[in-house]
Amino acid sequence: MAKFVLFKNEGKIYRLEAELPPSDAYTVFDFDAENPDDLVIDNGKVRLKTDDEKLAEAKQKAVNELSQKITAYILEYYPVVKQQSDASDKENGESYLVYKGLDTISIRKDVASLILSNTDFQTALSNLNQKYNSNNDTMIAYWLSQVLKIAYRQYFVFQVKQEYATYIQQIQQATSIPLPNFEFKTPFPTLP
């Protein structure tokens, strides 16, 4: 049995650690619980939360924490400034490649195929240069390299989002607490 205090203007319950002077701003009460987080106000009465309510709260908290973790994880490796720069570089690079008469749709398909087959960057770049840069034009080589780097970084974001979706599904399917702690494991690509 522990003492708790309910502050009426907040509607929140706290564990009482010291005596409070009488006031209409709060109500002091005893309850057979240790943690105020285990209590809920239901139709003006205090009661223990059900296991289902505790699980629902734990799930919501886990989803919120995971949402913050995914953002922090992606931004740690791929900051917003770099993402914005990549968007501009991709547009400029593809425009240059079109100007030089190359089919960017085919390039995109080849880049996607190389990335999805887990081809390392240097091998992928070599393959693209063999197919699209037979004249060894340095600007074409530069823009193929940039477009490929951007694709690898964007694929990293895609993989982290897939990992996030898997974790969200595991949280939603959980039937008891405590819920597992989720950490992102997708490595950022090694690029020159």
Backbone bond lengths (Angstrom), bond angles and torsions (degrees), N, CA, C in turn:
res aa  C-N    CA-C-N  psi(-1)  N-CA   C-N-CA  omega(-1)  CA-C   N-CA-C  phi
1 M - - - 1.456 - - 1.529 107.83 -
2 A 1.327 115.64 130.10 1.462 121.16 -179.54 1.522 108.85 -132.46
3 K 1.334 114.70 160.19 1.465 120.57 177.65 1.526 109.00 -94.60
4 F 1.326 114.24 138.58 1.456 120.92 178.43 1.516 108.66 -130.37
5 V 1.330 114.88 162.01 1.457 120.27 176.71 1.531 108.12 -130.87
6 L 1.319 114.82 134.99 1.461 121.84 177.11 1.525 107.29 -110.77
7 F 1.337 115.67 113.57 1.463 119.98 176.16 1.524 107.55 -84.49
8 K 1.311 115.30 117.72 1.462 121.37 -171.90 1.532 112.83 -63.34
9 N 1.338 117.39 -39.06 1.466 118.91 -177.65 1.536 112.06 -71.91
10 E 1.333 117.81 -24.11 1.467 121.74 179.17 1.522 112.06 -93.76
11 G 1.330 116.03 -31.17 1.455 119.70 -173.68 1.521 112.16 70.96
12 K 1.343 116.17 22.00 1.462 120.59 -178.97 1.520 109.94 -113.85
13 I 1.327 114.06 151.26 1.462 121.43 -179.79 1.523 108.41 -108.86
14 Y 1.333 115.12 134.23 1.461 121.33 177.13 1.518 108.76 -126.67
15 R 1.321 116.61 152.34 1.456 120.55 173.18 1.526 107.04 -75.01
16 L 1.315 116.34 135.10 1.460 121.43 -178.42 1.515 109.12 -88.22
17 E 1.318 116.29 119.21 1.467 121.71 -177.98 1.525 111.93 -100.09
18 A 1.330 117.44 -20.18 1.470 121.17 -179.83 1.529 107.97 -146.07
19 E 1.307 116.16 160.93 1.464 120.39 179.82 1.525 110.26 -67.64
20 L 1.319 115.13 144.71 1.456 121.66 176.86 1.522 108.95 -116.81
21 P 1.318 116.96 146.86 1.467 118.56 176.06 1.527 109.50 -69.67
22 P 1.318 118.18 154.50 1.465 120.95 179.93 1.536 111.22 -58.24
23 S 1.340 115.38 140.72 1.461 120.11 179.60 1.520 109.08 -162.05
24 D 1.340 115.47 153.04 1.461 120.58 175.31 1.530 111.36 -83.21
25 A 1.336 117.68 -6.46 1.467 121.89 -176.38 1.523 112.37 -78.19
26 Y 1.324 116.61 -14.61 1.465 119.42 -177.59 1.514 110.15 -150.88
27 T 1.339 114.30 166.13 1.454 122.17 175.61 1.516 107.75 -125.89
28 V 1.338 116.57 130.89 1.462 121.70 176.66 1.528 107.29 -100.95
29 F 1.330 116.64 136.61 1.463 120.05 -179.65 1.521 110.13 -150.58
30 D 1.329 115.42 159.15 1.467 122.60 174.60 1.522 107.87 -98.71
31 F 1.346 115.04 145.52 1.458 118.93 176.65 1.515 108.16 -151.78
32 D 1.313 115.77 146.63 1.467 121.08 -179.53 1.535 109.24 -81.75
33 A 1.325 114.54 72.76 1.467 122.01 178.43 1.522 107.15 -156.03
34 E 1.313 116.65 162.50 1.462 120.86 178.82 1.525 111.96 -107.75
35 N 1.310 116.39 -30.44 1.454 121.10 -172.02 1.529 110.00 -116.33
36 P 1.329 118.06 127.63 1.467 118.95 178.46 1.529 112.80 -63.86
37 D 1.319 117.20 -21.72 1.467 120.04 177.53 1.521 112.06 -68.53
38 D 1.337 117.25 -15.32 1.462 121.37 178.17 1.530 112.27 -85.85
39 L 1.331 116.55 -2.46 1.462 121.30 -177.47 1.520 110.45 -109.22
40 V 1.332 114.79 152.22 1.459 121.13 178.47 1.525 108.25 -141.87
41 I 1.324 115.46 150.41 1.463 120.72 174.91 1.521 106.68 -96.30
42 D 1.315 115.67 119.78 1.462 121.67 -176.22 1.522 108.02 -126.74
43 N 1.338 116.63 111.02 1.470 122.09 -177.65 1.523 111.77 53.13
44 G 1.325 116.58 43.87 1.457 122.07 177.02 1.513 115.03 80.83
45 K 1.329 118.32 -0.39 1.464 121.57 179.61 1.520 109.52 -116.43
46 V 1.331 114.92 146.33 1.458 120.60 177.66 1.522 108.41 -89.47
47 R 1.329 115.37 134.87 1.463 120.59 176.58 1.523 108.82 -145.93
48 L 1.337 115.32 165.91 1.462 120.55 174.52 1.525 109.19 -73.66
49 K 1.312 115.99 142.00 1.460 120.18 174.83 1.521 108.96 -68.43
50 T 1.315 115.18 146.73 1.464 119.91 175.47 1.532 108.70 -77.03
51 D 1.316 115.65 163.55 1.470 119.54 176.62 1.528 110.92 -60.13
52 D 1.325 116.96 -36.99 1.467 120.50 178.28 1.528 111.45 -64.36
53 E 1.331 116.97 -39.73 1.471 120.36 177.99 1.531 110.81 -66.42
54 K 1.324 115.98 -41.13 1.471 119.60 178.14 1.529 110.69 -64.15
55 L 1.329 116.55 -41.36 1.462 120.78 178.98 1.530 110.53 -64.48
56 A 1.328 117.06 -43.71 1.468 120.68 179.56 1.528 110.71 -61.73
57 E 1.331 117.03 -41.79 1.468 120.70 177.43 1.521 111.11 -64.75
58 A 1.317 116.65 -43.44 1.467 120.73 179.62 1.527 110.44 -62.90
59 K 1.317 116.76 -39.89 1.466 120.45 178.42 1.526 110.59 -63.85
60 Q 1.333 116.37 -46.13 1.466 119.90 -179.42 1.525 110.66 -62.74
61 K 1.317 116.38 -41.53 1.469 120.46 178.40 1.532 110.29 -64.02
62 A 1.322 117.18 -42.13 1.469 121.08 179.68 1.527 111.00 -64.21
63 V 1.331 117.36 -40.64 1.468 121.04 178.38 1.530 110.01 -64.13
64 N 1.334 116.89 -44.41 1.467 120.53 179.06 1.527 111.33 -61.75
65 E 1.333 116.61 -45.01 1.466 120.56 179.41 1.524 110.70 -64.45
66 L 1.324 116.47 -40.61 1.463 120.51 -179.89 1.530 110.84 -65.23
67 S 1.325 116.93 -37.57 1.468 120.59 177.35 1.525 110.73 -61.95
68 Q 1.317 116.37 -40.15 1.468 119.86 177.38 1.525 110.84 -69.50
69 K 1.328 116.52 -38.79 1.467 120.58 -179.46 1.523 111.96 -64.74
70 I 1.333 117.24 -41.76 1.467 118.89 -177.91 1.526 110.23 -64.38
71 T 1.318 116.14 -42.15 1.465 119.44 178.83 1.519 110.55 -62.09
72 A 1.322 116.44 -47.69 1.468 120.38 -179.65 1.523 111.27 -62.76
73 Y 1.330 116.66 -40.71 1.466 120.77 -177.88 1.530 110.77 -64.51
74 I 1.324 116.65 -47.46 1.469 119.87 -179.93 1.521 110.45 -63.93
75 L 1.330 116.79 -46.10 1.465 119.97 -176.90 1.526 112.77 -68.25
76 E 1.325 117.05 -25.04 1.468 120.09 176.76 1.529 110.32 -60.85
77 Y 1.311 116.70 -39.97 1.461 121.73 -176.90 1.536 113.12 -99.15
78 Y 1.317 116.13 -27.33 1.464 120.54 -172.02 1.531 108.69 -137.10
79 P 1.343 116.25 77.01 1.470 120.71 -176.05 1.533 112.54 -60.45
80 V 1.312 115.66 157.79 1.463 122.10 -178.11 1.529 111.00 -56.68
81 V 1.324 116.93 -41.32 1.467 120.10 -179.57 1.525 110.38 -59.49
82 K 1.323 117.03 -42.00 1.466 120.82 179.47 1.530 110.23 -68.76
83 Q 1.327 117.24 -38.06 1.464 120.15 177.66 1.530 110.56 -61.87
84 Q 1.334 115.93 -42.89 1.462 119.85 179.14 1.525 110.88 -66.37
85 S 1.318 116.06 -42.02 1.462 120.96 177.60 1.525 110.42 -61.14
86 D 1.329 116.18 -41.78 1.466 120.56 178.99 1.529 111.61 -62.47
87 A 1.327 116.69 -40.20 1.470 119.61 179.78 1.529 109.98 -61.19
88 S 1.315 116.20 -43.34 1.464 120.99 178.29 1.527 111.19 -66.91
89 D 1.337 116.16 -45.44 1.470 120.29 -179.79 1.527 111.67 -62.47
90 K 1.319 116.21 -38.95 1.471 119.20 -179.87 1.526 110.26 -63.39
91 E 1.320 115.57 -44.87 1.465 119.54 179.31 1.531 110.70 -63.13
92 N 1.330 116.45 -46.04 1.468 120.16 179.62 1.527 111.52 -64.07
93 G 1.323 115.71 -43.56 1.457 120.24 -178.95 1.510 112.27 -63.45
94 E 1.320 115.94 -46.90 1.466 119.07 179.73 1.526 111.11 -65.90
95 S 1.326 116.85 -35.70 1.471 119.67 176.68 1.522 110.57 -62.46
96 Y 1.320 116.57 -42.66 1.464 120.10 178.88 1.528 110.53 -64.26
97 L 1.323 116.44 -43.10 1.465 119.89 -179.36 1.528 111.17 -63.67
98 V 1.338 117.27 -38.66 1.468 120.93 175.74 1.529 109.22 -64.17
99 Y 1.325 116.37 -43.75 1.468 121.49 178.34 1.530 110.91 -56.00
100 K 1.334 116.05 -36.04 1.467 120.43 -179.69 1.534 111.98 -83.95
101 G 1.343 116.64 5.28 1.454 120.62 174.74 1.521 115.13 89.18
102 L 1.325 117.63 12.82 1.466 120.43 -179.30 1.525 110.55 -90.82
103 D 1.311 115.88 150.66 1.463 123.30 -179.68 1.531 108.85 -90.62
104 T 1.333 116.35 103.57 1.470 119.57 -176.35 1.524 112.38 -68.78
105 I 1.323 117.82 -25.41 1.474 119.64 176.29 1.527 109.14 -64.38
106 S 1.312 116.91 -44.26 1.474 120.50 177.24 1.524 110.92 -64.46
107 I 1.326 116.16 -40.31 1.470 119.74 178.41 1.523 109.52 -61.76
108 R 1.328 117.03 -45.65 1.475 120.66 179.13 1.529 111.11 -59.25
109 K 1.324 116.45 -44.10 1.475 120.19 179.09 1.523 110.65 -61.14
110 D 1.329 116.23 -44.59 1.467 119.78 179.99 1.523 111.43 -65.69
111 V 1.329 116.66 -41.78 1.469 120.48 178.00 1.524 109.56 -60.86
112 A 1.321 117.05 -47.08 1.470 120.57 179.56 1.520 110.84 -60.28
113 S 1.311 116.68 -44.10 1.464 120.76 179.77 1.530 111.28 -61.74
114 L 1.322 116.53 -43.23 1.469 120.68 -179.98 1.530 111.32 -64.84
115 I 1.313 116.43 -43.43 1.471 120.12 -179.04 1.522 110.57 -68.03
116 L 1.324 116.60 -45.24 1.466 119.83 -178.41 1.526 112.77 -66.93
117 S 1.319 116.92 -22.10 1.470 119.75 176.97 1.530 111.65 -92.38
118 N 1.335 115.83 13.37 1.474 122.72 176.92 1.525 113.41 59.35
119 T 1.306 116.55 34.90 1.460 121.13 177.24 1.525 108.63 -74.16
120 D 1.337 117.04 135.14 1.464 118.93 178.55 1.532 109.18 -67.98
121 F 1.313 115.79 159.17 1.458 121.69 -172.68 1.529 112.66 -57.56
122 Q 1.323 117.71 -49.60 1.472 120.42 -175.41 1.530 111.53 -62.02
123 T 1.324 116.65 -41.92 1.467 120.12 178.40 1.526 110.18 -65.38
124 A 1.331 116.29 -42.74 1.467 120.41 179.23 1.529 110.45 -61.82
125 L 1.321 116.68 -44.16 1.463 120.42 -180.00 1.527 110.83 -64.23
126 S 1.312 116.38 -41.12 1.464 120.67 177.93 1.535 110.52 -60.60
127 N 1.329 116.36 -43.63 1.475 120.88 178.50 1.529 111.39 -61.38
128 L 1.348 116.27 -43.40 1.463 119.86 179.87 1.527 111.08 -64.94
129 N 1.323 116.31 -42.95 1.469 119.66 179.76 1.524 111.64 -64.33
130 Q 1.332 116.80 -38.60 1.470 119.63 178.29 1.525 110.91 -62.46
131 K 1.334 115.85 -39.95 1.463 119.79 -175.68 1.532 113.02 -81.77
132 Y 1.344 117.03 -38.89 1.462 119.83 -170.44 1.529 114.67 -112.49
133 N 1.322 118.17 -3.68 1.460 119.85 -174.96 1.521 110.50 -137.80
134 S 1.321 115.89 56.10 1.469 120.26 -176.87 1.529 112.13 -66.80
135 N 1.328 117.91 -20.93 1.467 121.11 -179.89 1.527 112.61 -89.89
136 N 1.326 117.07 2.43 1.471 122.39 -178.53 1.526 112.58 54.90
137 D 1.315 116.09 43.06 1.461 122.32 176.17 1.532 107.93 -71.64
138 T 1.330 117.62 121.83 1.473 120.90 -175.07 1.528 112.30 -64.70
139 M 1.328 118.16 -33.57 1.467 119.64 179.62 1.527 110.90 -72.05
140 I 1.313 117.18 -38.36 1.470 119.31 175.88 1.526 109.04 -64.14
141 A 1.324 117.46 -43.26 1.467 121.23 178.61 1.526 110.46 -60.30
142 Y 1.336 116.38 -42.70 1.470 120.76 179.51 1.531 110.60 -61.11
143 W 1.332 116.94 -49.58 1.458 119.19 -176.20 1.525 112.45 -71.33
144 L 1.314 118.18 -32.98 1.471 119.39 173.35 1.521 110.01 -62.07
145 S 1.324 116.43 -41.83 1.466 121.39 178.31 1.528 110.96 -62.06
146 Q 1.333 116.79 -45.08 1.465 120.67 -179.00 1.526 111.33 -65.12
147 V 1.317 116.21 -45.69 1.474 120.37 179.52 1.529 110.16 -61.20
148 L 1.320 116.51 -39.65 1.467 120.59 179.66 1.528 111.24 -67.68
149 K 1.330 117.70 -43.83 1.475 120.89 178.13 1.527 110.43 -59.28
150 I 1.319 115.69 -44.46 1.466 120.47 179.52 1.527 109.93 -60.33
151 A 1.311 116.61 -43.02 1.470 120.60 -179.75 1.525 110.97 -62.74
152 Y 1.329 117.64 -40.91 1.466 120.20 177.62 1.527 110.87 -63.74
153 R 1.328 117.60 -41.68 1.472 120.00 179.19 1.525 110.85 -66.78
154 Q 1.324 116.79 -40.76 1.463 119.74 179.18 1.530 111.33 -68.36
155 Y 1.305 116.55 -32.68 1.466 119.81 176.37 1.531 110.35 -67.26
156 F 1.319 117.31 -34.66 1.467 121.35 174.23 1.531 109.35 -57.51
157 V 1.329 116.82 -47.96 1.470 120.81 179.70 1.527 109.86 -60.67
158 F 1.317 117.14 -43.81 1.466 121.50 178.31 1.530 110.64 -58.45
159 Q 1.332 117.35 -45.70 1.468 120.82 -178.79 1.529 111.39 -64.60
160 V 1.335 117.22 -39.86 1.467 120.17 178.14 1.528 109.44 -64.64
161 K 1.320 117.64 -39.69 1.470 120.78 177.85 1.527 111.14 -64.87
162 Q 1.323 117.31 -36.06 1.466 120.84 175.96 1.529 109.90 -64.86
163 E 1.321 115.74 -42.79 1.464 120.68 177.87 1.533 109.62 -61.48
164 Y 1.328 116.43 -43.11 1.460 122.75 177.78 1.534 110.30 -58.53
165 A 1.318 116.91 -46.68 1.472 120.91 -179.47 1.526 111.06 -61.16
166 T 1.326 116.97 -38.64 1.468 121.26 177.59 1.524 110.22 -63.80
167 Y 1.332 116.62 -44.25 1.470 120.71 179.83 1.528 111.28 -65.11
168 I 1.330 116.97 -41.27 1.471 120.67 178.12 1.524 109.86 -60.28
169 Q 1.310 116.77 -43.07 1.467 120.81 179.08 1.532 110.29 -61.98
170 Q 1.333 117.34 -41.91 1.464 120.61 178.85 1.527 110.96 -64.12
171 I 1.328 116.87 -38.77 1.467 120.68 177.79 1.527 109.34 -64.26
172 Q 1.319 117.20 -47.77 1.466 121.09 -177.36 1.524 112.26 -63.89
173 Q 1.325 117.13 -29.38 1.461 120.76 -178.67 1.530 112.92 -89.71
174 A 1.319 117.56 -3.89 1.465 120.57 -178.33 1.524 110.25 -63.15
175 T 1.326 115.13 142.99 1.465 119.91 -178.88 1.521 112.48 -116.43
176 S 1.331 117.11 -3.38 1.467 119.62 179.43 1.526 109.66 -154.18
177 I 1.326 114.57 163.43 1.465 120.65 175.56 1.519 108.35 -113.00
178 P 1.304 118.28 154.62 1.466 127.79 7.77 1.525 111.56 -77.63
179 L 1.323 114.33 151.04 1.461 120.91 176.41 1.526 108.58 -82.14
180 P 1.318 117.31 151.83 1.467 118.82 178.13 1.529 111.07 -66.92
181 N 1.315 115.42 157.76 1.457 121.36 175.84 1.526 107.50 -92.28
182 F 1.306 117.30 130.53 1.461 121.40 -176.72 1.518 110.49 -106.68
183 E 1.321 116.06 132.72 1.463 122.75 175.78 1.519 108.16 -126.37
184 F 1.315 116.55 136.41 1.460 120.52 178.72 1.523 109.91 -74.31
185 K 1.331 115.29 138.51 1.466 121.34 -174.59 1.528 113.16 -120.60
186 T 1.314 117.91 -6.79 1.464 120.81 -178.54 1.522 109.53 -62.87
187 P 1.329 117.38 121.73 1.468 118.79 -179.83 1.529 111.32 -79.73
188 F 1.317 115.25 147.20 1.460 120.26 174.42 1.523 107.84 -74.49
189 P 1.327 118.35 139.34 1.470 119.84 -176.43 1.529 112.43 -64.31
190 T 1.313 115.32 145.26 1.457 121.04 175.30 1.523 107.33 -87.23
191 L 1.321 115.29 114.46 1.465 120.74 -177.23 1.525 109.41 -126.54
192 P 1.341 116.35 147.45 1.470 118.70 177.99 1.518 111.66 -71.46
